[in-house]
């Protein structure tokens, strides 16, 4: 007898988190878990305690991610490209003011 347990931990609901797979009962997406774990180096224990999840939730999300890695990585890349496009369209007002102050000699700042 095969017991499927991922469906108890991961759900997709239209209208919640853009329909992305997420931890059941939470708005935390599998994509969030993947980023925290793979790209930020957080352990499963750290993620579980930081976001009040069970270890089973975190490991189910990671299992789902590894089963759908290409699709989720593409979503991550698309989100990063979208954020970069917004940054290009709408430059930071703080950065602009700092540049203006630096140009006026008011501040000894180096902006990268």
N, C-alpha and C positions, 0 to 999 in steps of 0.2 A: 504494500500500500504506500503510495506516494502522498506525502503531506506537503502542500505548498504553503510556505510561511511568508515569503516576500510580500504576498498580497495583503497580509495582515499589517505590514509595516509601511509599504509604499502605496500611494494612491495618486491618481490623476483625476482632477475635477475641473471641468470647464469653468472658467471664470475665477478660479483660484490659482494664483501664481502662474498666470497665463496658460493653465492646463499642463504645466510641466510636472513630471513625477516629483513627489514630495513625501516627506515623512507624514504618515497618517495622523490626522488631528493637529498638524502644525503647518505653518507656511514655509518651513525650511525645505528647500528643494534638494534633490539629489545633486544638482549642480553645485549648490552651496557647499554640501559635504565634500564633494570632489575637490573643489577649490581649496577649502580649508585643509584637507588632508594631503593632497598631492602637491599643491602649489605653495601653501603656507607652512606645510610641515607639521600640522597639528596631529596629535595622536587621536585614536578613536576615543580613548578615555577623556582627553582634554575636550574634544568636541561634545561628548555626552554630558560632561559636568558643566561646561560653559553654557550649553543651550538646553539644559534640563531634558535630555533625551536618554533613552536606554542604550546600552551598548548594542543590543539587538537591532535597534533602529539605525544606528550608525553603520553597523556591519551590513545590514540589509541595503542601505543606501549605497554603500561601497560596492556590494555585489551587483546591484542594479547598474551602477555606473560602469563597472567593468564589462557587463553584458551589453551595454549600449554606449561604449566609450566614444566611437566615432561621431555618433549623433550628438552626444552631450558636449564633446570637445568643440564641435562645429558651432554649437549654441554659445559656448563660452567665447570663442573667437568672434562671433557675430556681435556679441554684447560689447566686447572690447573695441571692435571697429566702430560700433555705434557711439560709444562713449568718446572715442578719439575724434570722430566727426563733430560731435557736439562741442568738444573743447576747441576745435579749429573754428567753428562757426561763432562761438560765444566765448571769447577769451576771458580769463579771470579778471575781474575788476580790481581785485587786490594786487595781482601781478602788474596790471597796467599802472596803478597808482605808485607802486614801488619803483617801476621803471621811470615814471615821471619825476619822482623825488630824486632818484639817482641821477637823472639827466640834469636836474636843477642844482645838483650838488648838495641837497638837503640831507642826504643819507649816504653813508659809505657802504652800499650794498652791492653784492655781486649776484646777479640773477643768471640762472642757467637755463 
